[in-house]
Amino acid sequence: MEVIYVLDILGTFAFAISGALVALDKKFDIFGVIIIAFVTAVGGGMLRDVLINAHPINWIGDLNYLYIIFSAVLFTFLFKSKIAHLSKTMFLFDTIGISVFTLLGLQKGLSYDLHPIIAIIMGMISAVFGGVLRDVLTAKIPLIFEKEVYASACLTGGISYLILHYFKVDENINFIISAIVIASIRAIAVKFHLELPKIKNDLFTTSKK
């Protein structure tokens, strides 16, 4: 489990940086940057734990999460001039975060004897709702509601994990492979501008005479 814990810390650090970057771009003060970084990093996992009645809630039971978030905020302040202008930076940290948190949420759901389908949903909640809260609090449209392949990448990675789990693949190897699946799908989708089909507005509008 050490490898998975390290990946969890990496995911927390990555999400906290993505939140701090957005807050700095919106000209938030230091307190606002910390709050947005915190919500982005642990918001999804906190909602998951509340839904499945898991105690203690993720960050409350391990102070390392708070240390990592503060470290990420400090890192962002120190190196903002080098990373904030890079359009790929936000994408990189966001992708690392959703890859890791999808699988951590899925694993936790399975450990609470949830049905695999519900466990996948818990994984998706862990992965995307921190970003949703970040975007809502900074007055942006959440990525999950826009054209990018986001939640569907998490879903595919979750299914990949369950398949490998069924065939009793080593947990650490399974975790890494499934995380790569999520990251690869999102990277390919962004590179080639792939998106899910949209419902046309005219389906819900009546013609005017």
KADA-V471558 format. One line per field, one symbol per residue. ss: DSSP state (h for helix, s for strand, l for the rest). psi: psi as a letter, one per 30 degrees, with the letter a starting at -180 (. if undefined). A space follows every 50 residues. Layout:
ss: ???
psi: ???
//
This chain:
ss: lhhhhhhhhhhhhhhhhhhhhhhhhllllhhhhhhhhhhhhhhhhhhhhh hllllllllllllhhhhhhhhhhhhhhhhhhhhlllhhhhhhhhhhhhhh hhhhhhhhhhhllllhhhhhhhhhhhhhhhhhhhhhhlllllhhhlllll hhhhhhhhhhhhhhhhllllhhhhhhhhhhhhhhhhhhhhhlllllllll hhhhlllll
psi: feeeeeeeeeeeeeeeeeeeeeeeeghlleeeeeeeeeeeefeeeeeeee eghkklkdfefjfeeeeeeeeeeeeeeegefffffjffeeeeeeeeeeee feeeeeeeeefghlkeeeeeeeeeeeeffeeeeeeefghlkkeffafkjd eeeeeeeeeeeeeeeeghkkeeeeeeeeeeeeeeeeeeeeeghkllklkk effgkkkk.
//
